Amino acid sequence: MAAAEPRFRPFETLIPEESALACLRDSIAGADDGEIFLERRRSESLLFDDGRLRTASYDAAEGFGLRAVRGGTTGYAHSTEISEAALRRAAETARLAVGDGGGTLAEPPLPTNRRLYTDHDPFDDADFAAKVETLRAIDAYLRDLDPRVVQVSVSLAASMQEVEILRPEGMRFAEARPMARLNVSVIVEENGRRESGSHGSGGRYGLQGLIDPIHWQASAREALRIATVNLRAEPAPAGVMDVVLGPGWPGILLHEAVGHGLEGDFNRKKTSAFAGLLGQRVAAPGVTVVDDGTIPDRRGSISFDDEGTPSGRTVLIEDGILTGYMQDRQNARLMGVEATGNGRRESYAHAPMPRMTNTFMLGGDADPRDILADLKDGIYAVGFGGGQVDITNGKFVFSCTEAYRVKDGKVGAPVKGATLIGDGPTALRHVRAIGNDMSLDPGIGNCGKNGQWVPVGVGLPTLLIGGLTVGGSAT
């Protein structure tokens, strides 16, 4: 099967393909793997804050990265200058990591014609004035909805990334990757007390759907709802208690506390809490965790990863048993398994490594209402903000942006200042009920690892976890 026709052909227009291949082959002679990754990216971001357009930025960049891999060693060189001279210099630099060689070139990834999103350019959807007017309309809409609104902050972002990968066998992989996102934040004040709420959405598509009034009005109302809920919030209790996580975005806890520990490099280096546990029970029965980069239009989806491997659906934990890790080509080869399409990089200036795409827990058969009804004394956490995780042991601390006190199955007052403290492996084993309402987040996730950021998706059904430590200020 031939690779899909690329959207653009910079190697043909800027560097003859024969010259590029010759440089690449010279740099990886005696190596295990390597490629040239070329990227063009345009991005725009607008922030409307406190009644005026606060910032507007536009960036455009292009460049290439050349990689040579032998064993666990990677030689990587990149440049913003796309020319034969720059490519030769990069090839000489990357070659230093290979040394005298001795490796055997790995089989190339299989090509794919599958496309999970359109190549429609988000910049074609609206001119600058229309974008600013949309942000202004959101600000006015929220202030008209509730006189308690004292500040509104709205951001609109779009980008188009065009990538092309050239392999030493002469194979080429290319596609256009659109992205758009809208985020609405609001602050309300009542009797001298101020609280905030926010809501965002996005994915691999154009801006048109996001700037449609039907969509942004719903986002604005949701941000306002969260802010007004927090006006009634009481100080969160502290102690060890059962916690029910809501569906969707709370999957960020799963992503951080569990997902990173299931990436191949951490397990090959035995720095993950899950290292060496394949085939063993690591979670309660019924817990199935999946990384799936093949969901159309999702923020974390990729038709193929940044090494050319088609994205896939990788079952990481099945019915509580650890069944696999997320792999790029290098770690898969060193661990004697197949690559899973999880080799990702932030840009041409970065080497790929195992990264998540859309990571979520599958739903169970419990009615979410019954799960809450069975909670005798605990917290119902619906929204999350920032968190910190130690990959080596899975220990996490997450702050809740929307949470409620639950007693005897009754959802009571919202609570403020709640933090959830625990560790991923223990939390997985203490899952007591799994709802039938699995949903993915609205398209707002970003993931950082070793200084690189990539877009991701998360998801979760309503979930009851026993014995988490809740940090709070209530006496």
Secondary structure, 3 states (H helix, E strand, C coil): CCCCCCCCCHHHHCCCHHHHHHHHHHHCCCCCEEEEEEEEEEEEEEEEECCEEEEEEEEEEEEEEEEEEECCEEEEEEECCCCHHHHHHHHHHHHHHHCCCCCCCCCCCCCCCCCCCCCCCHHHCCCHHHHHHHHHHHHHHHHHHCCCEEEEEEEEEEEEEEEEEECCCCCEEEEEEEEEEEEEEEEEEECCEEEEEEEEEEECCCCCCCCCHHHHHHHHHHHHHHHHHHHCCEECCCEEEEEEECCCCCHHHHHHHHHHHHEHHHHHCCCCCCCCCCCCECCCCCCCEEEECCCCCCCCCCCECCCCCECCEEEEEECCEECCCECCHHHHHHHCCCCCCCEECCCCCCCCEECCCEEEECCCCECHHHHHHCCCEEEEEEEEEEEEEECCCCEEEEEEEEEEEEECCEEEEEEECCEEEEEHHHHHHCEEEEECCCEECCCCEEEEECCEEEEEEEEECCEEEEEEEEECCCC
